[in-house]
Amino acid sequence: MLNYVIADASVFIIFDRLNQLRLLKDIYQKVYTTPEIAIEFNKSLPDWVFM
């Protein structure tokens, strides 16, 4: 079973505020987002987030 997620800025913001951004990687095989979401997040995304 494939386990992928497409995340928006609110997901990154909330997990970052909780210091739990790594949970996304632990739960999902791959995490995808868009360049626009990365700009809205306004921080560097981990190298395991694909655009």
PQR file of N, CA, C, O and H, with PARSE charges and radii, in Angstrom:
ATOM      1  N   MET A   1       0.835  -1.183   0.000 -0.4000 1.5000
ATOM      2  CA  MET A   1       0.000   0.000   0.000 -0.0000 2.0000
ATOM      3  C   MET A   1       0.882   1.248   0.000  0.5500 1.7000
ATOM      4  O   MET A   1       1.798   1.379   0.811 -0.5500 1.4000
ATOM      5  N   LEU A   2       0.590   2.150  -0.914 -0.4000 1.5000
ATOM      6  CA  LEU A   2       1.337   3.402  -0.970 -0.0000 2.0000
ATOM      7  C   LEU A   2       0.802   4.359   0.077  0.5500 1.7000
ATOM      8  O   LEU A   2      -0.393   4.371   0.372 -0.5500 1.4000
ATOM      9  H   LEU A   2      -0.155   2.045  -1.573  0.4000 1.0000
ATOM     10  N   ASN A   3       1.676   5.140   0.624 -0.4000 1.5000
ATOM     11  CA  ASN A   3       1.308   6.034   1.707 -0.0000 2.0000
ATOM     12  C   ASN A   3       1.891   7.415   1.429  0.5500 1.7000
ATOM     13  O   ASN A   3       2.979   7.748   1.899 -0.5500 1.4000
ATOM     14  H   ASN A   3       2.646   5.130   0.385  0.4000 1.0000
ATOM     15  N   TYR A   4       1.157   8.210   0.662 -0.4000 1.5000
ATOM     16  CA  TYR A   4       1.603   9.545   0.280 -0.0000 2.0000
ATOM     17  C   TYR A   4       0.637  10.596   0.801  0.5500 1.7000
ATOM     18  O   TYR A   4      -0.529  10.302   1.062 -0.5500 1.4000
ATOM     19  H   TYR A   4       0.274   7.940   0.280  0.4000 1.0000
ATOM     20  N   VAL A   5       1.129  11.832   0.951 -0.4000 1.5000
ATOM     21  CA  VAL A   5       0.272  12.943   1.347 -0.0000 2.0000
ATOM     22  C   VAL A   5       0.714  14.190   0.601  0.5500 1.7000
ATOM     23  O   VAL A   5       1.901  14.395   0.345 -0.5500 1.4000
ATOM     24  H   VAL A   5       2.076  12.070   0.739  0.4000 1.0000
ATOM     25  N   ILE A   6      -0.262  15.016   0.260 -0.4000 1.5000
ATOM     26  CA  ILE A   6       0.015  16.335  -0.292 -0.0000 2.0000
ATOM     27  C   ILE A   6      -0.349  17.320   0.806  0.5500 1.7000
ATOM     28  O   ILE A   6      -1.507  17.411   1.211 -0.5500 1.4000
ATOM     29  H   ILE A   6      -1.226  14.850   0.468  0.4000 1.0000
ATOM     30  N   ALA A   7       0.643  18.055   1.283 -0.4000 1.5000
ATOM     31  CA  ALA A   7       0.442  18.927   2.445 -0.0000 2.0000
ATOM     32  C   ALA A   7       0.348  20.387   2.027  0.5500 1.7000
ATOM     33  O   ALA A   7       1.037  20.835   1.110 -0.5500 1.4000
ATOM     34  H   ALA A   7       1.584  17.982   0.953  0.4000 1.0000
ATOM     35  N   ASP A   8      -0.522  21.120   2.720 -0.4000 1.5000
ATOM     36  CA  ASP A   8      -0.599  22.553   2.489 -0.0000 2.0000
ATOM     37  C   ASP A   8       0.135  23.287   3.613  0.5500 1.7000
ATOM     38  O   ASP A   8       0.666  22.664   4.532 -0.5500 1.4000
ATOM     39  H   ASP A   8      -1.081  20.756   3.464  0.4000 1.0000
ATOM     40  N   ALA A   9       0.156  24.601   3.527 -0.4000 1.5000
ATOM     41  CA  ALA A   9       0.938  25.395   4.479 -0.0000 2.0000
ATOM     42  C   ALA A   9       0.483  25.198   5.917  0.5500 1.7000
ATOM     43  O   ALA A   9       1.312  25.159   6.827 -0.5500 1.4000
ATOM     44  H   ALA A   9      -0.275  25.108   2.780  0.4000 1.0000
ATOM     45  N   SER A  10      -0.823  25.073   6.135 -0.4000 1.5000
ATOM     46  CA  SER A  10      -1.305  24.939   7.516 -0.0000 2.0000
ATOM     47  C   SER A  10      -0.759  23.679   8.187  0.5500 1.7000
ATOM     48  O   SER A  10      -0.481  23.689   9.386 -0.5500 1.4000
ATOM     49  H   SER A  10      -1.496  25.105   5.396  0.4000 1.0000
ATOM     50  N   VAL A  11      -0.604  22.606   7.430 -0.4000 1.5000
ATOM     51  CA  VAL A  11      -0.027  21.375   7.987 -0.0000 2.0000
ATOM     52  C   VAL A  11       1.406  21.641   8.451  0.5500 1.7000
ATOM     53  O   VAL A  11       1.773  21.293   9.573 -0.5500 1.4000
ATOM     54  H   VAL A  11      -0.830  22.598   6.456  0.4000 1.0000
ATOM     55  N   PHE A  12       2.201  22.250   7.597 -0.4000 1.5000
ATOM     56  CA  PHE A  12       3.590  22.543   7.955 -0.0000 2.0000
ATOM     57  C   PHE A  12       3.673  23.520   9.127  0.5500 1.7000
ATOM     58  O   PHE A  12       4.496  23.343  10.025 -0.5500 1.4000
ATOM     59  H   PHE A  12       1.902  22.533   6.686  0.4000 1.0000
ATOM     60  N   ILE A  13       2.832  24.540   9.121 -0.4000 1.5000
ATOM     61  CA  ILE A  13       2.858  25.549  10.187 -0.0000 2.0000
ATOM     62  C   ILE A  13       2.511  24.928  11.539  0.5500 1.7000
ATOM     63  O   ILE A  13       3.208  25.158  12.527 -0.5500 1.4000
ATOM     64  H   ILE A  13       2.163  24.684   8.392  0.4000 1.0000
ATOM     65  N   ILE A  14       1.445  24.148  11.584 -0.4000 1.5000
ATOM     66  CA  ILE A  14       1.008  23.551  12.848 -0.0000 2.0000
ATOM     67  C   ILE A  14       2.043  22.562  13.384  0.5500 1.7000
ATOM     68  O   ILE A  14       2.415  22.620  14.557 -0.5500 1.4000
ATOM     69  H   ILE A  14       0.878  23.961  10.782  0.4000 1.0000
ATOM     70  N   PHE A  15       2.505  21.657  12.523 -0.4000 1.5000
ATOM     71  CA  PHE A  15       3.498  20.683  12.987 -0.0000 2.0000
ATOM     72  C   PHE A  15       4.797  21.380  13.398  0.5500 1.7000
ATOM     73  O   PHE A  15       5.448  20.957  14.353 -0.5500 1.4000
ATOM     74  H   PHE A  15       2.203  21.610  11.571  0.4000 1.0000
ATOM     75  N   ASP A  16       5.177  22.434  12.692 -0.4000 1.5000
ATOM     76  CA  ASP A  16       6.390  23.179  13.049 -0.0000 2.0000
ATOM     77  C   ASP A  16       6.235  23.849  14.407  0.5500 1.7000
ATOM     78  O   ASP A  16       7.162  23.815  15.216 -0.5500 1.4000
ATOM     79  H   ASP A  16       4.649  22.778  11.916  0.4000 1.0000
ATOM     80  N   ARG A  17       5.098  24.449  14.670 -0.4000 1.5000
ATOM     81  CA  ARG A  17       4.862  25.101  15.969 -0.0000 2.0000
ATOM     82  C   ARG A  17       4.888  24.107  17.117  0.5500 1.7000
ATOM     83  O   ARG A  17       5.253  24.450  18.242 -0.5500 1.4000
ATOM     84  H   ARG A  17       4.345  24.477  14.013  0.4000 1.0000
ATOM     85  N   LEU A  18       4.498  22.873  16.827 -0.4000 1.5000
ATOM     86  CA  LEU A  18       4.528  21.824  17.846 -0.0000 2.0000
ATOM     87  C   LEU A  18       5.887  21.115  17.911  0.5500 1.7000
ATOM     88  O   LEU A  18       6.065  20.178  18.688 -0.5500 1.4000
ATOM     89  H   LEU A  18       4.201  22.593  15.914  0.4000 1.0000
ATOM     90  N   ASN A  19       6.837  21.566  17.093 -0.4000 1.5000
ATOM     91  CA  ASN A  19       8.150  20.924  16.973 -0.0000 2.0000
ATOM     92  C   ASN A  19       8.006  19.446  16.614  0.5500 1.7000
ATOM     93  O   ASN A  19       8.751  18.600  17.110 -0.5500 1.4000
ATOM     94  H   ASN A  19       6.692  22.328  16.462  0.4000 1.0000
ATOM     95  N   GLN A  20       7.048  19.152  15.754 -0.4000 1.5000
ATOM     96  CA  GLN A  20       6.767  17.776  15.369 -0.0000 2.0000
ATOM     97  C   GLN A  20       6.724  17.601  13.856  0.5500 1.7000
ATOM     98  O   GLN A  20       6.069  16.682  13.364 -0.5500 1.4000
ATOM     99  H   GLN A  20       6.443  19.839  15.351  0.4000 1.0000
ATOM    100  N   LEU A  21       7.396  18.448  13.120 -0.4000 1.5000
ATOM    101  CA  LEU A  21       7.393  18.360  11.659 -0.0000 2.0000
ATOM    102  C   LEU A  21       7.851  16.978  11.201  0.5500 1.7000
ATOM    103  O   LEU A  21       7.390  16.477  10.176 -0.5500 1.4000
ATOM    104  H   LEU A  21       7.928  19.195  13.519  0.4000 1.0000
ATOM    105  N   ARG A  22       8.733  16.381  11.938 -0.4000 1.5000
ATOM    106  CA  ARG A  22       9.267  15.059  11.603 -0.0000 2.0000
ATOM    107  C   ARG A  22       8.177  13.973  11.585  0.5500 1.7000
ATOM    108  O   ARG A  22       8.344  12.945  10.930 -0.5500 1.4000
ATOM    109  H   ARG A  22       9.108  16.788  12.771  0.4000 1.0000
ATOM    110  N   LEU A  23       7.076  14.193  12.292 -0.4000 1.5000
ATOM    111  CA  LEU A  23       5.989  13.211  12.301 -0.0000 2.0000
ATOM    112  C   LEU A  23       5.453  12.942  10.903  0.5500 1.7000
ATOM    113  O   LEU A  23       5.046  11.820  10.599 -0.5500 1.4000
ATOM    114  H   LEU A  23       6.940  15.028  12.825  0.4000 1.0000
ATOM    115  N   LEU A  24       5.450  13.959  10.054 -0.4000 1.5000
ATOM    116  CA  LEU A  24       4.984  13.748   8.678 -0.0000 2.0000
ATOM    117  C   LEU A  24       5.823  12.685   7.986  0.5500 1.7000
ATOM    118  O   LEU A  24       5.290  11.811   7.302 -0.5500 1.4000
ATOM    119  H   LEU A  24       5.780  14.870  10.301  0.4000 1.0000
ATOM    120  N   LYS A  25       7.122  12.762   8.162 -0.4000 1.5000
ATOM    121  CA  LYS A  25       8.011  11.773   7.555 -0.0000 2.0000
ATOM    122  C   LYS A  25       7.826  10.399   8.200  0.5500 1.7000
ATOM    123  O   LYS A  25       7.903   9.375   7.523 -0.5500 1.4000
ATOM    124  H   LYS A  25       7.555  13.473   8.717  0.4000 1.0000
ATOM    125  N   ASP A  26       7.587  10.384   9.487 -0.4000 1.5000
ATOM    126  CA  ASP A  26       7.398   9.111  10.186 -0.0000 2.0000
ATOM    127  C   ASP A  26       6.102   8.413   9.770  0.5500 1.7000
ATOM    128  O   ASP A  26       6.040   7.184   9.740 -0.5500 1.4000
ATOM    129  H   ASP A  26       7.524  11.217  10.037  0.4000 1.0000
ATOM    130  N   ILE A  27       5.070   9.194   9.450 -0.4000 1.5000
ATOM    131  CA  ILE A  27       3.765   8.634   9.115 -0.0000 2.0000
ATOM    132  C   ILE A  27       3.651   8.286   7.638  0.5500 1.7000
ATOM    133  O   ILE A  27       3.087   7.249   7.286 -0.5500 1.4000
ATOM    134  H   ILE A  27       5.120  10.193   9.474  0.4000 1.0000
ATOM    135  N   TYR A  28       4.181   9.139   6.773 -0.4000 1.5000
ATOM    136  CA  TYR A  28       4.008   8.975   5.335 -0.0000 2.0000
ATOM    137  C   TYR A  28       5.322   8.613   4.654  0.5500 1.7000
ATOM    138  O   TYR A  28       6.393   9.067   5.056 -0.5500 1.4000
ATOM    139  H   TYR A  28       4.639   9.981   7.058  0.4000 1.0000
ATOM    140  N   GLN A  29       5.218   7.788   3.617 -0.4000 1.5000
ATOM    141  CA  GLN A  29       6.408   7.430   2.843 -0.0000 2.0000
ATOM    142  C   GLN A  29       6.954   8.645   2.098  0.5500 1.7000
ATOM    143  O   GLN A  29       8.164   8.864   2.044 -0.5500 1.4000
ATOM    144  H   GLN A  29       4.348   7.419   3.290  0.4000 1.0000
ATOM    145  N   LYS A  30       6.045   9.428   1.528 -0.4000 1.5000
ATOM    146  CA  LYS A  30       6.438  10.621   0.786 -0.0000 2.0000
ATOM    147  C   LYS A  30       5.500  11.760   1.127  0.5500 1.7000
ATOM    148  O   LYS A  30       4.293  11.565   1.277 -0.5500 1.4000
ATOM    149  H   LYS A  30       5.062   9.250   1.572  0.4000 1.0000
ATOM    150  N   VAL A  31       6.066  12.956   1.248 -0.4000 1.5000
ATOM    151  CA  VAL A  31       5.294  14.165   1.519 -0.0000 2.0000
ATOM    152  C   VAL A  31       5.538  15.117   0.350  0.5500 1.7000
ATOM    153  O   VAL A  31       6.679  15.443   0.023 -0.5500 1.4000
ATOM    154  H   VAL A  31       7.045  13.115   1.126  0.4000 1.0000
ATOM    155  N   TYR A  32       4.453  15.552  -0.267 -0.4000 1.5000
ATOM    156  CA  TYR A  32       4.529  16.455  -1.411 -0.0000 2.0000
ATOM    157  C   TYR A  32       3.907  17.793  -1.064  0.5500 1.7000
ATOM    158  O   TYR A  32       3.007  17.876  -0.227 -0.5500 1.4000
ATOM    159  H   TYR A  32       3.526  15.288  -0.002  0.4000 1.0000
ATOM    160  N   THR A  33       4.396  18.845  -1.718 -0.4000 1.5000
ATOM    161  CA  THR A  33       3.805  20.170  -1.614 -0.0000 2.0000
ATOM    162  C   THR A  33       4.131  20.929  -2.894  0.5500 1.7000
ATOM    163  O   THR A  33       4.730  20.376  -3.816 -0.5500 1.4000
ATOM    164  H   THR A  33       5.126  18.778  -2.398  0.4000 1.0000
ATOM    165  N   THR A  34       3.740  22.176  -2.945 -0.4000 1.5000
ATOM    166  CA  THR A  34       4.008  23.013  -4.110 -0.0000 2.0000
ATOM    167  C   THR A  34       4.963  24.144  -3.715  0.5500 1.7000
ATOM    168  O   THR A  34       5.105  24.448  -2.531 -0.5500 1.4000
ATOM    169  H   THR A  34       3.252  22.625  -2.196  0.4000 1.0000
ATOM    170  N   PRO A  35       5.613  24.762  -4.695 -0.5600 1.5000
ATOM    171  CA  PRO A  35       6.479  25.908  -4.379  0.2800 2.0000
ATOM    172  C   PRO A  35       5.713  27.051  -3.709  0.5500 1.7000
ATOM    173  O   PRO A  35       6.264  27.753  -2.860 -0.5500 1.4000
ATOM    174  N   GLU A  36       4.462  27.237  -4.082 -0.4000 1.5000
ATOM    175  CA  GLU A  36       3.645  28.289  -3.485 -0.0000 2.0000
ATOM    176  C   GLU A  36       3.417  28.038  -1.995  0.5500 1.7000
ATOM    177  O   GLU A  36       3.433  28.969  -1.189 -0.5500 1.4000
ATOM    178  H   GLU A  36       4.015  26.666  -4.771  0.4000 1.0000
ATOM    179  N   ILE A  37       3.207  26.789  -1.644 -0.4000 1.5000
ATOM    180  CA  ILE A  37       3.017  26.426  -0.234 -0.0000 2.0000
ATOM    181  C   ILE A  37       4.313  26.637   0.534  0.5500 1.7000
ATOM    182  O   ILE A  37       4.290  27.108   1.671 -0.5500 1.4000
ATOM    183  H   ILE A  37       3.194  26.033  -2.298  0.4000 1.0000
ATOM    184  N   ALA A  38       5.438  26.294  -0.071 -0.4000 1.5000
ATOM    185  CA  ALA A  38       6.739  26.503   0.571 -0.0000 2.0000
ATOM    186  C   ALA A  38       6.966  27.980   0.861  0.5500 1.7000
ATOM    187  O   ALA A  38       7.493  28.336   1.915 -0.5500 1.4000
ATOM    188  H   ALA A  38       5.457  25.911  -0.994  0.4000 1.0000
ATOM    189  N   ILE A  39       6.570  28.836  -0.066 -0.4000 1.5000
ATOM    190  CA  ILE A  39       6.703  30.286   0.141 -0.0000 2.0000
ATOM    191  C   ILE A  39       5.791  30.738   1.286  0.5500 1.7000
ATOM    192  O   ILE A  39       6.197  31.536   2.131 -0.5500 1.4000
ATOM    193  H   ILE A  39       6.141  28.547  -0.923  0.4000 1.0000
ATOM    194  N   GLU A  40       4.569  30.228   1.308 -0.4000 1.5000
ATOM    195  CA  GLU A  40       3.624  30.586   2.374 -0.0000 2.0000
ATOM    196  C   GLU A  40       4.117  30.109   3.739  0.5500 1.7000
ATOM    197  O   GLU A  40       3.928  30.800   4.740 -0.5500 1.4000
ATOM    198  H   GLU A  40       4.239  29.580   0.622  0.4000 1.0000
ATOM    199  N   PHE A  41       4.742  28.943   3.788 -0.4000 1.5000
ATOM    200  CA  PHE A  41       5.303  28.418   5.039 -0.0000 2.0000
ATOM    201  C   PHE A  41       6.405  29.339   5.549  0.5500 1.7000
ATOM    202  O   PHE A  41       6.570  29.508   6.757 -0.5500 1.4000
ATOM    203  H   PHE A  41       4.896  28.381   2.975  0.4000 1.0000
ATOM    204  N   ASN A  42       7.156  29.932   4.633 -0.4000 1.5000
ATOM    205  CA  ASN A  42       8.156  30.961   4.945 -0.0000 2.0000
ATOM    206  C   ASN A  42       9.346  30.447   5.747  0.5500 1.7000
ATOM    207  O   ASN A  42      10.006  31.221   6.440 -0.5500 1.4000
ATOM    208  H   ASN A  42       7.022  29.795   3.652  0.4000 1.0000
ATOM    209  N   LYS A  43       9.623  29.155   5.661 -0.4000 1.5000
ATOM    210  CA  LYS A  43      10.808  28.549   6.261 -0.0000 2.0000
ATOM    211  C   LYS A  43      11.318  27.507   5.286  0.5500 1.7000
ATOM    212  O   LYS A  43      10.604  27.100   4.370 -0.5500 1.4000
ATOM    213  H   LYS A  43       9.087  28.526   5.098  0.4000 1.0000
ATOM    214  N   SER A  44      12.520  27.087   5.480 -0.4000 1.5000
ATOM    215  CA  SER A  44      13.045  26.003   4.647 -0.0000 2.0000
ATOM    216  C   SER A  44      12.346  24.708   4.986  0.5500 1.7000
ATOM    217  O   SER A  44      12.186  24.353   6.154 -0.5500 1.4000
ATOM    218  H   SER A  44      13.100  27.417   6.224  0.4000 1.0000
ATOM    219  N   LEU A  45      11.933  24.009   3.949 -0.4000 1.5000
ATOM    220  CA  LEU A  45      11.325  22.697   4.165 -0.0000 2.0000
ATOM    221  C   LEU A  45      12.411  21.642   4.218  0.5500 1.7000
ATOM    222  O   LEU A  45      13.454  21.796   3.582 -0.5500 1.4000
ATOM    223  H   LEU A  45      12.062  24.297   3.000  0.4000 1.0000
ATOM    224  N   PRO A  46      12.186  20.583   4.959 -0.5600 1.5000
ATOM    225  CA  PRO A  46      13.175  19.497   5.018  0.2800 2.0000
ATOM    226  C   PRO A  46      13.381  18.883   3.628  0.5500 1.7000
ATOM    227  O   PRO A  46      12.507  18.974   2.765 -0.5500 1.4000
ATOM    228  N   ASP A  47      14.517  18.274   3.429 -0.4000 1.5000
ATOM    229  CA  ASP A  47      14.832  17.691   2.128 -0.0000 2.0000
ATOM    230  C   ASP A  47      13.958  16.488   1.785  0.5500 1.7000
ATOM    231  O   ASP A  47      13.977  16.041   0.639 -0.5500 1.4000
ATOM    232  H   ASP A  47      15.227  18.200   4.130  0.4000 1.0000
ATOM    233  N   TRP A  48      13.208  15.957   2.715 -0.4000 1.5000
ATOM    234  CA  TRP A  48      12.315  14.834   2.446 -0.0000 2.0000
ATOM    235  C   TRP A  48      10.938  15.280   1.947  0.5500 1.7000
ATOM    236  O   TRP A  48      10.089  14.434   1.665 -0.5500 1.4000
ATOM    237  H   TRP A  48      13.193  16.320   3.646  0.4000 1.0000
ATOM    238  N   VAL A  49      10.703  16.578   1.833 -0.4000 1.5000
ATOM    239  CA  VAL A  49       9.462  17.101   1.254 -0.0000 2.0000
ATOM    240  C   VAL A  49       9.725  17.337  -0.234  0.5500 1.7000
ATOM    241  O   VAL A  49      10.659  18.048  -0.605 -0.5500 1.4000
ATOM    242  H   VAL A  49      11.392  17.265   2.062  0.4000 1.0000
ATOM    243  N   PHE A  50       8.894  16.735  -1.074 -0.4000 1.5000
ATOM    244  CA  PHE A  50       9.058  16.819  -2.525 -0.0000 2.0000
ATOM    245  C   PHE A  50       8.152  17.874  -3.124  0.5500 1.7000
ATOM    246  O   PHE A  50       7.006  18.043  -2.706 -0.5500 1.4000
ATOM    247  H   PHE A  50       8.136  16.158  -0.773  0.4000 1.0000
ATOM    248  N   MET A  51       8.686  18.587  -4.118 -0.4000 1.5000
ATOM    249  CA  MET A  51       7.894  19.585  -4.841 -0.0000 2.0000
ATOM    250  C   MET A  51       7.804  19.195  -6.294  0.5500 1.7000
ATOM    251  O   MET A  51       7.179  19.901  -7.086 -0.5500 1.4000
ATOM    252  H   MET A  51       9.617  18.450  -4.457  0.4000 1.0000
TER
END
